């Protein structure tokens, strides 16, 4: 999964757990779009306090902010977020 596009990682990770909001992994184990991508790439839960998403997912703050906005504020599904990222070349 190391070279997979971010949109693909989110699609794969979305199949692992239900969608969560406001945390990479919620207390009941659900994942946001970024948490899903991390799990697909690394096969383990990210630690919200120690993971550097920029490095781990090879994206800059702009994309992290945009994905978070779509997941947490607009409540887009992770698949909708993946579709949008794909249209952006990610």
C-alpha positions as CSV (number, residue, x, y, z in Angstrom):
1,X,0.0,0.0,0.0
2,X,3.0,2.3,0.2
3,X,2.5,3.8,-3.2
4,X,-1.3,3.7,-3.3
5,X,-3.1,7.1,-3.9
6,X,-4.7,8.7,-0.8
7,X,-8.2,8.2,-2.4
8,X,-7.5,4.4,-2.7
9,X,-6.3,4.2,0.9
10,X,-9.4,5.9,2.2
11,X,-11.6,3.5,0.1
12,X,-9.8,0.5,1.5
13,X,-9.8,1.8,5.1
14,X,-13.5,2.6,4.9
15,X,-14.3,-1.1,4.5
16,X,-12.5,-1.9,7.8
17,X,-14.6,0.1,10.3
18,X,-17.6,2.5,10.4
19,X,-17.1,6.2,9.9
20,X,-16.1,8.3,12.9
21,X,-15.9,12.1,13.4
22,X,-13.5,14.5,15.2
23,X,-10.9,11.8,16.0
24,X,-8.7,9.6,13.8
25,X,-10.1,6.7,15.8
26,X,-13.0,7.2,18.1
27,X,-13.3,5.5,21.5
28,X,-15.6,2.9,19.9
29,X,-13.1,2.2,17.1
30,X,-14.6,4.1,14.2
31,X,-12.3,6.0,11.9
32,X,-12.5,9.3,10.1
33,X,-11.2,9.5,6.5
34,X,-7.6,10.2,7.6
35,X,-7.8,7.4,10.2
36,X,-9.1,5.0,7.5
37,X,-6.3,5.9,5.1
38,X,-3.7,5.4,7.9
39,X,-5.1,1.9,8.8
40,X,-5.2,0.9,5.2
41,X,-1.5,1.9,4.7
42,X,-0.1,0.6,8.0
43,X,-2.5,-2.1,9.2
44,X,-2.8,-0.5,12.7
45,X,-4.6,2.3,14.4
46,X,-3.0,5.7,14.4
47,X,-2.3,7.4,17.7
48,X,-3.9,10.8,17.6
49,X,-1.2,12.1,19.8
50,X,1.9,10.8,18.1
51,X,1.3,10.3,14.4
52,X,2.5,12.8,12.0
53,X,-0.1,12.6,9.2
54,X,1.9,14.8,6.9
55,X,4.7,12.2,6.9
56,X,2.6,9.1,7.3
57,X,0.3,9.9,4.4
58,X,2.7,12.1,2.4
59,X,0.3,15.1,2.3
60,X,0.5,18.7,3.4
61,X,-1.6,20.6,5.9
62,X,-3.9,21.9,3.2
63,X,-5.2,18.4,2.3
64,X,-5.4,17.4,6.0
65,X,-7.6,20.5,6.7
66,X,-9.8,19.9,3.6
67,X,-10.3,16.2,4.4
68,X,-11.1,17.0,8.0
69,X,-13.6,19.7,7.0
70,X,-15.4,17.4,4.7
71,X,-15.4,14.5,7.2
72,X,-16.3,16.4,10.4
73,X,-18.1,19.5,9.4
74,X,-19.8,18.6,6.1
75,X,-20.3,15.0,7.2
76,X,-19.4,13.6,3.8
77,X,-18.9,9.9,3.6
78,X,-15.4,8.6,3.3
79,X,-16.2,7.4,-0.2
80,X,-17.4,10.9,-1.2
81,X,-14.2,12.3,0.2
82,X,-12.2,9.7,-1.8
83,X,-14.1,10.6,-4.9
84,X,-13.2,14.3,-4.4
85,X,-9.6,13.5,-3.8
86,X,-9.4,11.4,-6.9
87,X,-10.8,14.3,-8.9
88,X,-7.9,16.3,-7.4
89,X,-5.3,13.8,-8.5
90,X,-4.9,12.2,-5.1
